Amino acid sequence: MERSKAQPYHHGQLREALVTSGRALLEEKGIRGFTLRECARRAGVSHAAPAYHFASIDDLLAELAARGFDELAAAMTTEAARAEGGATGQLVGQGVGYMAFAAGNPALFQLMSSREANRLDTPALAAAADKVRALHAAAVEAVIPHASGEIKQRMADFTGASVHGFISLLLDGQIGGKDSSRALKARGLSLLSAMAETVVRAGG
């Protein structure tokens, strides 16, 4: 029996239930196996119920991606706060948080950085993605505060591309296929250290 018949969700609960079921479905089936009907079934409501909160599958995916960026920003901030070594250590810590989030949420991370995300154009998603880019920029600013604006922008792009590129290749199985988890962690830290050193040198 569907929950909508036995014990209906309240308005706010239904939205969160659909987000929760959608997150689980995304991690299990990926973007190609994602449907609103299955999200509704897992939430225990009729297939028409999601329309009260999400007019289309893209709306729900946009919500999941926006929350993913919020979680990514939080992971970066947390690891930066734990890091030692001043601004340079915090830059590395941000990278650790980025990679840890991606490794722990591979399907969500793929959604956030895929072509599908380009069509999920919502203010909440754009703001959440901008928050992550701003963290990269702020970390670079703290490491090389006296560098020119052009160099800071170049290094912000460089750090973002370095961290994202490494973990994306790793999750796609293009690198590290035969490495242990310990070896992969060491490779990631080595890359982050080299990245930070490059930023320092670029700033003079």
Residue, then its C-alpha position, 0 to 999 in steps of 0.5 A: m500500500e502506498r504511503s500516500k493512502a495510509q499516512p500522507y506526508h505533510h507538505g514539507q516532509l514530502r519534499e524532503a522525502l523525495v530529495t532523500s529517495g532521489r539522492a539514494l536512487l542517484e547513487e544506486k543507478g546514476i543519472r541514466g537510471f534516475t526517474l521521478r516515478e521511481c523516486a515517488r515509489r521509494a518515498g511511498v507516494s503516487h507517481a503524480a505526487p512529485a509535481y507538487h514540488f518538482a515540475s520535472i526531473d530536471d527540477l529534482l536533479a537541480e535540487l540535488a546538485a545544489r545541495g551537493f555543492d553546499e555539502l562540497a563547500a562545507a567539506m572544503t571549509t571543514e578540512a581547511a579549518r583542520a589544516e596546519g601550515g597557515a594559508t598554504g596548508q588551508l589551500v591543501g586542506q580545501g583540496v582534501g575536502y573536495m576529493a573526500f566529498a567526490a570519493g564519498n558521493p561519486a554519482l552526485f559529484q558526476l551530476m554536479s560536474s556533468r553536461e546534465a548540470n548545464r541544463l539545470d539552470t536554477p538560482a539556487l544551483a548557480a549560487a551553490a556552485d559559485k560558493v565553491r569557486a569563491l572558496h578556491a579564489a579566497a584560498v589563493e588570495a590568502v596564499i598570494p595576497h600581493a600578487s596581481g589580480e590576473i595571477k590570482q585568477r589564473m591560480a584560482d583556475f589552476t587549483g580548481a582544475s587540478v583538484h577536480g581533474f585528479i579526482s575525476l580521473l580517479l573516479d573514472g578509473q583512468i588513473g590509480g586502478k592498481d593502487s591501494s587506498r593508502a597509495l591513492k591518498a598519498r598521490g592525492l596529497s602529493l598533487l595538492s602539495a605540488m599545487a600549493e607550491t606552484v601557487v606560492r611560486a606564481g605569487g613571487 
